[in-house]
Amino acid sequence: MRRLWRRRRRRLHSAALALALSAVMVAPVLAASDVEIHYAPQENLSRFDTRLIDAAERSIDMAAYVLTDADVVDALRDAAVRGVAIRLYFDKSQYAQHGARTGALDELFSFPNVQARIKGRGVLMHLKAYAVDGVTLRTGSSNFSRSGLEAQDNDLVLVSDAAAVQDFEANFSALWSRGENTGAFVVGQAAR
């Protein structure tokens, strides 16, 4: 019986090792200079978001589970004023709870270069990420809310690896193109 157990354990060990090696071989390798990580509450993560959004020249594609932080919304509005093309993708339940009721996003939605869509059905759209100019990816656990950026234990990860940014953009485009998505509602306007 012991011999059988040892053989099974060796096979399991070999299979686990092979799986781990194959994962390492296909995983993208990023240089340390391509990744920057920040942590709340030790740091105010809002300043990293506003700085990155302020640097946008062409485009921002943002998937936001929650978007209520006034500084981030103001930075997006300023980017829209500069003519940056902005696409915002929201979670349905969180948008209904925060976005549609607060009115904070109404002015942002009034710009012709700002488009917004809401995930139509299914489980949560839980991403908290965006790409700026197809060059930099912001991701991490932090929602775009005052508490998420300043008070909660969260991280914000900035990635400047071209392949990682392209992967996010491809995923974002797939989310954006879902047939069941709905437009964001703006006070006094129809869904778009």
N, C-alpha and C positions, 0 to 999 in steps of 0.2 A: 504494500500500500504506500509506504514512504517513497519507494522508487517511482511509482506512478505520479504521486504528488510532485516530486522533484521535476519529472519530465514536463508536467503541465505548467509548473511554475517557470521553467526555462522557456517553454514555448510562449507563454504570456509575456515574459520579460523580453524575449526576442521580438515579439510582435509590437510591444509598446515601444521598444527602442527603434524599430523600423518606422513606426508611425511618427515618432518624435523627430527622427532624422529627415523624413520626407517633409514634415511641416517646416522645419528650418530651411530646407533646400528651396521651397517655393515661397517662403515669406520674403517680402521685400526687405532689403537691408538699407537702413537710413543712417547717414552719417550724423554724428552728434550735432554738427552745425546746422542740420536740416530740421531739428526739433528743439523747441523751447517750451518748458513746462512751468506753470505758475499755480500757486495754491491759495485758496481762500480758507479761512478768513485772514491768514497772515498777510495777504496782499489783496488790494482792491482790484478785482479782475476787470471791473468796468473800464478802468483806464487803458487796459490792453485792447479791449474791444473798440473803444472809441478811437484810439490811436490808429488801429488797423483800418477801421471804416473811414476815418479821415484821410487816409492815404489812398483810398480807392480812386481810380481814374476812369475805368471803363465799366466794370460790372461787379455786382455782389449777388451771389446765389446763397440764400439763407434758409435753412430748415430750423424752425424754432418751435419747440414744444411750448414754451411760454416766451412772450416778448412784451414785457411791461416796464423794463428799466428805462426811466426817462432819458438818461444820458445816451444809451444805445439808440433809442428811438430818435432823439435829436441828431445824433451823428448820421443816422440813415437819412433823415430829412435833409440835412446839409449836403449829403452825397447826392440826393435827388436834385437839389437845387443846382449842383455842379453838373448835372446831366448824366450821372452814373446810372446805368441800367440796373434796376434792382428787382429780383424775383424773390418773393417770400412764400414759404410753404409752411403751413401751420397744422397742428393737431386740432381735430374738430372739437373735442370737449374743452380743451384749454382756451381755444379761440372764443368759443361760446361763453365761457366763464369770464375771461379777462379782456380779450381784444374787442369784441363786439360791444361790450357794455361800457368800457371806460372811455371810449372816444379818442384815446391817445393816438391811435393809428389813422384816424380819419384824414388829417392833414397830409400824412405820408401817402395815403392811397389816392389823394387828389392829383398827384403828379402823373403825367402821361408815361413817364419812364419807369413807373413802379407798378408791378403786377403782383397779385397775391392769389394764392389758391389754398384751399383747405382740403385735407384728406377726407374723402367722402365716407368711407366705412372701414370696418375692420378694427384691429387692435391699435394701440397708441402709435402716433408718429412721435417718437421720443428723442429724435436727434436734436442736438444743440450745436449746430455747426454751420459754417459758411465759408465760401471761397471768395477771395478778392482778386479781381483781374486775372483769374486763372493761374495765379502765381502762389498765393498763400492760402493755406487751409487753417481755419480755427475750429477746433473740436474740443471735446472734454465733457465732464459731467455737469458743468455749471449751466443752469438755465439763464436766460437773458432777463432776469428779475433782480431787484435790489437785494433781496435776501440770498439768492443764488450766487450773485457776484461778490457779495461783501461779507455775509454772515455765516453761511453754511460751509461745511467741509466739502469743498469741490476743487476740481482742477480745470485748467484751461491749457490746451495744448496747441501750439502754433507749429505748423509743418510747412516747410518751403521746398519739399521734394516734388519735382514735376510729376512723377508717376502717381504719387499719393493724391495730389490735387486733381489730376485727370480722373482717377478712380472715383473721387468724391463727385466731380462734375458729371460723370457718367451715371452714377447712382442718383444724383439729384435730378437729372433729366428724366430718368425712368420714373421717379416719384412724381415729378411735375406733369408728366404725360399720362398719368392714370386717367382712364375714362370716367371714373366715379368721383373725381375731384369736383369741388364746387368753388365758386369765386368768393372772395371776401366781400362782405356787405359793408357799404359805406352809407352813413346817414344821408337820406334823401336821394340815394342812387340805387339802381338795380345791381344785382350780383354781376360780377364780371369774371 
